[in-house]
Structures are given as C-alpha cells and as structure tokens.
Amino acid sequence: MKSITVTAEHEYQVFVGRDIVSEVLNHIVGASRIAVIHPQSMQTLAGQLVQTFVDVETISIEIPDAENAKTASVMEFCWMALGKAGFTRNDIIVSLGGGATTDLAGFVAATWLRGVRIIHVPTTLLAMVDAAVGGKTGINTGEGKNLVGAIFSPVAVVCDMNFLDSQSHEDYVGGLAEVVKCGFIRDEGILNLIESDLAGAQGPNWEHTPEIIARAIQVKADVVGNDLRETLGTSTGREILNYGHTFGHAVERIENYTWRHGNAVSVGMMFVAHLAQLAGRLDPEVAERHRRILSGVGLPVTYNRGAFEQLHDAMRIDKKSRGSKLRFIVLEHVGKPTILEGPDSALLIAAYAKLGQADVHA
C-alpha cells in the first residue's frame, strides 16, 4: 500500500493499493453514527462495507447513478436522511462510488451542520485520480457542470484497486484521460510509461498501473497543496488541473451529460493542443503526441457533432472564465502549462475545425 499526503485545510492521506478497503476503519474513531452514501449500483458493496462497522449506528443513503446524483433534489434527500438519523458533528460520512458520488457526498458533508467529516472510497479510476482528491465538491445546474459547490477536504481517501477489476473497459479508459492530463501538465514520466505499452495501459492489471495512479494522485496533491482554493490570480496554480476541461465541460453539456467525463476531457485536451499550436505556443510534435497517446489508449481525439456557437456559449459560463473573456490552460511544452486568455474567435474556430478532422496530424 502506498500513502500520499495532501496538505489542505488539514493534512490527509490518500491510500492506494489492493485489499485495503479496511483502512476506512482506522479513520472513523469518535463517530457515533456513520452514513454510507452510495449509488444504487453499489448497493451490495455498500452493504458489505456497513457490516464492517461494528458498535456504530450506520445508515445507507442510496442515490442515483452517475451525473443524475448531482442535483439539488438529491442533496435535499441526503440532508433529510441525515436529519432523521440525528447526524451530529461527531459523526462521519463515507462515500462509496465514482466521481459523481464523491462530488455529491463531499458537498453534503460540507453543508450539513456547516461541515462533518467524510472519507472517500472511490471505486473508479476517474474518481481515484481526480474527483476524490483535492477537496472540490459540487452539483450541476441547468446552466452547467459543478457550478454550485464547495472546497471541503476529506479526512482520508482509500483507493482500493480491487474495485477497478469490475469496472467496464470503456469507463476505465475514460479515467485514463485524467492520468494522461497529469502527465502533460506536470509529470512526463506518466506519459513515458503509457507510451511504452499503449495496449497494456488500458487495463487495471498492467504492471505499471499502481505507479501511474500514484503518480497522478501525487501531481494533484502537489498542485492542491500549493493552491487549495485557486487564488493565485494570473499565475498557474490549481487552475492547471483544468487542462482540457473548459472545452470538455462544454461538450458534456451539449451532449446532455451522456458522454463520459474522461472522453470529453480527452477531446478538450486535443482542442487546447490545437489551439496552443495555432497560437504559436506549442510545438507541432507535442500536439501530435497528444493525439498519439490519447487515441493509442482508446480515447477520442475528434469532435464535430455540436455547432461551435453552442460550444462557445457553454464555455463562456465555465468557472475559469473572467468576465466576458474565455480562459484556457494551454501548454508551452510538456510540464509547462500557462494561461491563454481571451483568444481571438478566429483562432478558436480554427482549432475546432482541426478537432473535426479525423486524419489531422497536428
């Protein structure tokens, strides 16, 4: 088992390994009640987890699967369940599920009694390397994704890789987008490992899977520790973790959240690679490296199903926008992200045109 320290409002550990779900028991000291928030699809696993909590009153709160959980009505349902159980500040929430579950449960924990403890037990690759780490929580609205939320750090994150064995191939590959992102913005060693075996990297039993997961989490821990609340202004702090996300979130909205988050981020990274190259910020071979790695592990690198005007409007309400100016994280080279603010519309349209060409080699 590997342990990674995240320094936020308080220090907490992210544990990565196999057969480690029992680590949760080491972090529930002092709780009179435990609430396990989980999606319907995790009902059996939640029941097994509940059985390990002896001498503690435990309730299960079942929520919808995936992005359907991230609504104000589901938040209210969770609050009602906690209220009926008499949940106090000494008690603790355990989230069990993917990124949507950790986002929702984290926001519930942040808002109930103005903050109760939470342990995240992510069950997908995406949740392990992204959603469960860093303290960002939130729900969606009709206007966009994650526009309502809070930064609220857990007391621990337990990433038991055994859960990945039952994840679908498509969902696992989707999670790889966030791993690749960490490679491009901070740790080229991740990219080198994946490039060494593009086919092997697509499965949880690959020999290097524990390493790329741990390295991706370490990237996020380092960035979050330096800029928890994204307050560094014009410098590149926590905002670099949004590489590919401004366009990716717009795709998710246009597609009514039917796209996997990782797939949307993948085309988002490809979009900003084209954008950076066209703006003279990025060498063509690095843009091509994006296409080669992302497509090599089975992620999409093209998108032309939405009208650009729709995507442009969706990007305007992205959390990273400043006033009327769009703001993108782009690369100058691998490991050196920077900000491109207010690019000319013609540049955006040209990048989108390249994104729609299946045979384009940047």
C-alpha positions, 0 to 999 in steps of 0.5 A: 500500500502506498500513502500520499499526503495532501496538505489542505485545510488539514493534512490527509492521506490518500491510500492506494493499493489492493485489499485495503478497503479496511483502512476506512476503519482506522479513520472513523474513531469518535463517530457515533453514527456513520452514513454510507452514501452510495449509488444504487449500483453499489448497493451490495458493496455498500452493504458489505462495507456497513457490516464492517462497522461494528458498535456504530449506528450506520445508515445507507443513503442510496442515490442515483447513478452517475451525473443524475446524483448531482442535483439539488433534489438529491442533496435535499434527500441526503440532508433529510436522511441525515436529519432523521438519523440525528447526524451530529458533528461527531459523526462521519460520512463515507462515500462509496462510488465514482466521481459523481458520488464523491462530488455529491457526498463531499458537498453534503458533508460540507453543508450539513451542520456547516461541515462533518467529516467524510472519507472517500472510497472511490471505486473508479479510476476517474474518481481515484485520480481526480474527483476524490482528491483535492477537496472540490465538491459540487452539483450541476445546474441547468446552466452547467457542470459543478457550478454550485459547490464547495472546497471541503477536504476529506479526512482520508481517501482509500483507493482500493484497486480491487474495485477497478477489476469490475469496472467496464473497459470503456469507463476505465479508459475514460479515467485514463484521460485524467492520468494522461492530463497529469502527465502533460501538465506536470509529470512526463514520466506518466506519459513515458510509461503509457507510451511504452505499452499503449495496449497494456495501459488500458487495463487495471492489471498492467504492471505499471498501473499502481505507479501511474495512479500514484503518480497522478494522485501525487501531481494533484496533491502537489498542485492542491497543496500549493493552491487549495482554493485557486487564488493565485490570480494570473499565475498557474496554480490549481487552475492547471488541473483544468487542462482540457476541461473548459472545452470538455465541460462544454461538450458534456453539456451539449451532449446532455451529460451522456458522454463520459467525463474522461472522453470529453476531457480527452477531446478538450485536451486535443482542442487546447493542443490545437489551439496552443499550436495555432497560437504559436505556443506549442510545438507541432510534435507535442500536439501530435503526441497528444493525439498519439497517446490519447487515441493509442489508449482508446480515447477520442481525439475528434469532435464535430457533432455540436455547432461551435456557437453552442460550444462557445456559449457553454464555455463562456459560463465555465468557472475559469472564465473572467468576465466576458473573456474565455480562459484556457490552460494551454501548454508551452511544452510538456510540464509547462502549462500557462494561461491563454486568455481571451483568444481571438474567435478566429483562432478558436474556430480554427482549432475546432475545425482541426478537432473535426478532422479525423486524419489531422496530424497536428 
